[in-house]
Amino acid sequence: MDKMLEYLEHPTVLRYNVSIVNSISSENQVGADNQQEKQIGWIVGFVDGEGTFSVSIIKNSTTTFGWQIFPEFVITQGAKSLFALEEIQRFFECGKIYANRRYDNHKEHLYRYCVRSLKDIQDKIIPFFEQNQLKTAKKNDFSTFAKIINLMAQKKHFSTEGIKEIAKLIETMNRQKPSRYLLSSETTRQAS
């Protein structure tokens, strides 16, 4: 036993053992980094295919101007892929998953992962997609979404002019529909 301890404590053997431990530790770190990169790539690809960055202007009589700006980041999946939404929710550490019960000809319910908190969108969602860029045309929607969130952070949505500016940006997103806000009788009266 003493001979074994003497052997293990020999400087050459000790250096060799430390080298093995460092190598294993380094491989584990590279493996963890690689795993993180794969997860990030998976999330970016998933959002490119199934995600939406949207901003709505909703009529709300309790607000000063009667309209509310409603930004959200959403990913929708069928019940069979609910686990994917749960994985993304764990990754971002924010948002909620909502069930959209289907009673039509579809065979499964839909689930929506939604991030609606302005703080979470600003602090988690936007920085992630600025650092890990989308590859499809959705990149343009994200860019406009980020501009709108920035305007909201500057409190521009608390003025008629700011809401109009946001409404014009919204018209360039996703399906490029005319803004109900800009078409509303209240808005056209204010412009006269």
C-alpha positions as CSV (number, residue, x, y, z in Angstrom):
1,M,0.0,0.0,0.0
2,D,2.8,2.4,0.9
3,K,4.5,1.7,-2.5
4,M,1.2,2.5,-4.3
5,L,0.9,5.9,-2.5
6,E,4.6,6.6,-3.2
7,Y,3.9,5.8,-6.9
8,L,0.8,8.1,-7.1
9,E,2.6,10.9,-5.4
10,H,5.6,10.8,-7.8
11,P,5.8,14.2,-9.6
12,T,5.6,12.6,-13.1
13,V,2.6,10.5,-12.3
14,L,0.9,13.4,-10.4
15,R,1.4,15.7,-13.5
16,Y,-0.1,12.9,-15.7
17,N,-3.2,12.5,-13.4
18,V,-3.7,16.3,-13.2
19,S,-3.5,16.4,-17.0
20,I,-6.2,13.7,-17.4
21,V,-8.5,15.5,-14.9
22,N,-8.0,18.8,-16.7
23,S,-8.7,17.1,-20.1
24,I,-11.9,15.5,-18.8
25,S,-13.0,18.8,-17.3
26,S,-12.2,20.6,-20.5
27,E,-14.1,18.1,-22.6
28,N,-17.1,18.4,-20.3
29,Q,-17.0,22.2,-20.7
30,V,-16.8,21.9,-24.5
31,G,-19.6,19.4,-24.4
32,A,-21.7,21.8,-22.3
33,D,-21.0,24.7,-24.6
34,N,-21.8,22.6,-27.6
35,Q,-25.1,21.5,-26.0
36,Q,-26.0,25.1,-25.3
37,E,-25.2,26.1,-28.9
38,K,-27.4,23.2,-30.2
39,Q,-30.3,24.3,-27.9
40,I,-29.9,27.9,-29.1
41,G,-29.9,26.8,-32.7
42,W,-32.9,24.7,-32.1
43,I,-34.8,27.6,-30.5
44,V,-33.9,30.0,-33.4
45,G,-35.0,27.4,-36.0
46,F,-38.2,26.6,-34.1
47,V,-39.2,30.3,-33.8
48,D,-38.3,30.9,-37.5
49,G,-40.8,28.2,-38.4
50,E,-43.5,28.4,-35.7
51,G,-43.1,31.7,-33.9
52,T,-44.6,35.2,-34.2
53,F,-43.6,38.6,-33.0
54,S,-46.8,40.7,-33.0
55,V,-48.1,43.9,-31.7
56,S,-51.8,44.8,-31.6
57,I,-53.6,48.0,-30.8
58,I,-56.7,47.1,-28.8
59,K,-59.6,49.4,-28.0
60,N,-59.6,49.9,-24.3
61,S,-61.8,52.6,-22.7
62,T,-59.9,52.5,-19.4
63,T,-56.8,54.0,-21.1
64,T,-56.1,57.7,-21.6
65,F,-56.5,57.5,-25.4
66,G,-59.0,54.6,-25.5
67,W,-56.4,52.3,-27.1
68,Q,-53.8,49.9,-25.7
69,I,-50.6,48.7,-27.3
70,F,-50.3,44.9,-26.8
71,P,-47.0,43.3,-27.8
72,E,-46.4,39.6,-27.6
73,F,-44.0,36.9,-28.7
74,V,-45.9,33.6,-29.4
75,I,-45.1,30.1,-30.5
76,T,-48.0,27.7,-31.3
77,Q,-48.0,23.9,-31.3
78,G,-50.4,21.0,-31.2
79,A,-50.8,19.0,-28.1
80,K,-48.3,16.3,-29.3
81,S,-45.5,18.9,-29.2
82,L,-46.4,20.6,-26.0
83,F,-43.1,19.5,-24.5
84,A,-41.3,21.7,-27.0
85,L,-43.1,24.8,-25.7
86,E,-42.3,23.7,-22.1
87,E,-38.6,23.4,-23.1
88,I,-38.6,26.9,-24.6
89,Q,-40.4,28.3,-21.5
90,R,-37.8,26.8,-19.3
91,F,-35.0,28.3,-21.5
92,F,-36.4,31.8,-21.4
93,E,-37.6,31.6,-17.8
94,C,-40.7,33.7,-18.6
95,G,-44.0,33.6,-20.4
96,K,-47.0,31.3,-20.0
97,I,-48.5,28.4,-22.0
98,Y,-52.2,28.7,-22.8
99,A,-54.4,25.9,-24.1
100,N,-56.6,26.7,-27.1
101,R,-59.2,23.9,-27.0
102,R,-60.2,22.8,-30.4
103,Y,-63.6,21.3,-31.1
104,D,-63.6,21.5,-34.8
105,N,-62.2,19.0,-37.3
106,H,-58.7,19.1,-35.8
107,K,-57.6,16.1,-33.9
108,E,-55.7,17.9,-31.1
109,H,-55.8,21.0,-29.1
110,L,-53.4,23.8,-29.7
111,Y,-51.1,25.4,-27.1
112,R,-49.5,28.8,-27.2
113,Y,-46.4,29.9,-25.5
114,C,-46.8,33.6,-25.0
115,V,-44.5,36.3,-23.6
116,R,-46.5,39.5,-23.0
117,S,-44.6,41.2,-20.2
118,L,-42.8,44.2,-21.6
119,K,-40.0,43.7,-19.1
120,D,-39.5,40.0,-20.2
121,I,-39.7,41.0,-23.9
122,Q,-37.1,43.8,-23.3
123,D,-34.7,41.8,-21.0
124,K,-34.9,38.3,-22.4
125,I,-36.6,37.9,-25.8
126,I,-35.1,40.9,-27.7
127,P,-31.5,40.4,-26.5
128,F,-31.7,36.7,-27.3
129,F,-32.8,37.3,-30.9
130,E,-30.4,40.2,-31.4
131,Q,-27.6,37.9,-30.5
132,N,-29.0,34.8,-32.3
133,Q,-30.4,36.1,-35.5
134,L,-33.4,34.6,-37.3
135,K,-32.8,33.3,-40.8
136,T,-36.1,33.8,-42.5
137,A,-38.3,36.9,-43.4
138,K,-39.4,36.7,-39.7
139,K,-36.1,38.6,-39.1
140,N,-37.8,41.7,-40.5
141,D,-40.9,41.3,-38.2
142,F,-38.5,40.9,-35.2
143,S,-36.7,44.1,-36.2
144,T,-39.9,46.0,-36.3
145,F,-41.1,44.4,-33.1
146,A,-37.9,45.5,-31.4
147,K,-38.4,49.1,-32.7
148,I,-41.9,49.2,-31.2
149,I,-40.7,47.8,-27.9
150,N,-38.1,50.5,-27.8
151,L,-40.7,53.2,-28.5
152,M,-42.8,51.8,-25.7
153,A,-39.8,51.9,-23.4
154,Q,-39.5,55.6,-24.2
155,K,-43.2,55.9,-23.3
156,K,-44.1,57.0,-26.8
157,H,-47.3,54.9,-26.6
158,F,-48.7,57.4,-24.1
159,S,-49.3,60.0,-26.8
160,T,-51.5,60.1,-29.9
161,E,-48.5,60.7,-32.1
162,G,-46.6,57.8,-30.6
163,I,-49.6,55.5,-31.0
164,K,-49.8,56.6,-34.7
165,E,-46.1,55.9,-35.2
166,I,-46.5,52.5,-33.7
167,A,-49.6,51.7,-35.7
168,K,-47.7,52.6,-39.0
169,L,-44.9,50.2,-38.0
170,I,-47.5,47.4,-37.1
171,E,-48.8,47.7,-40.7
172,T,-45.5,46.6,-42.0
173,M,-45.4,43.4,-39.9
174,N,-46.6,39.9,-40.5
175,R,-49.6,40.0,-42.9
176,Q,-49.4,43.8,-43.3
177,K,-53.0,44.5,-42.6
178,P,-54.2,48.1,-42.2
179,S,-54.3,49.2,-38.6
180,R,-57.8,49.3,-37.1
181,Y,-56.5,52.2,-35.0
182,L,-55.5,54.3,-38.0
183,L,-58.8,53.5,-39.7
184,S,-60.9,54.2,-36.6
185,S,-63.3,57.2,-36.5
186,E,-61.6,58.5,-33.4
187,T,-58.3,58.7,-35.1
188,T,-59.6,60.3,-38.3
189,R,-61.5,62.9,-36.2
190,Q,-58.3,63.8,-34.3
191,A,-56.4,64.2,-37.6
192,S,-59.0,66.7,-38.9
